[in-house]
Amino acid sequence: MKKALGGFSAAWLALVPMLAFGWTTDGTPTDPILSLQYPKNQTAFSKIPKSILKACTDPTYGSGWIFAKTTRPEGDYLLLYGPVWVTPDVAGTPRPILEYGTNGAIALVGRDGKCQQLWDADNAFGLYFPGNPDNEPTPAQASLIQALAADLMRRSELALGGPRQFLRAFDASGQADREQDKVMIPLLHRLREAAATTP
């Protein structure tokens, strides 16, 4: 059993080998929502800057990527993923180590530079918000996640060279549209329809 530094829900820290999601040993980004690996020379996704690594301490990232972003009056909402510092629950004086989770996190970086990590990204992209009535998102939350999903899709297409290249990579990964989170399925359907009608 391991606990993350800070109080952000530890459920998303179900540990998997480092090659599975979001990060590889050579630093190649693989996003936690679409589970696609992108070229190392891509420019669509940016590494989490030091200022955000320092501000987002619940949990604390050792490194990682910004996979999507949408701006609101209160600040920037970001889809973050990367290895986080955790403290092993062992006897003695444990030292923090980097571990890798299966999900990302939705964080708000406010105008004052402070960071709040709000939701487990897998739950949010599935439009599942524990604590809300019927676990449903509010209209504002749904709008926010839809904006992040659209930006993730746009960046993913750019990183892979365009819509058709994206669809080839997605299909080659063995995934099915229906297996994606709720908010991504309509985007995938629209992309396929557009690709089918474009010469």
Secondary structure, 3 states (H helix, E strand, C coil): CEEECCCCCHHHHCECCCCCCCCCCCCCCECCCCCCECCCCCCCCEECCHHHHHHCECCEECCCEEEEEEEECCEEEEEEECCEEEEECCCCCCCCEEECECCCEEEEEECCCCEEEEEEHHHHHCCCCCCCHHHCCCHHHHHHHHHHHHHHHHHHHHHHCCHHHHHHHHHHCCCCHHHCCCCCHHHHHHHHHHHHHCC
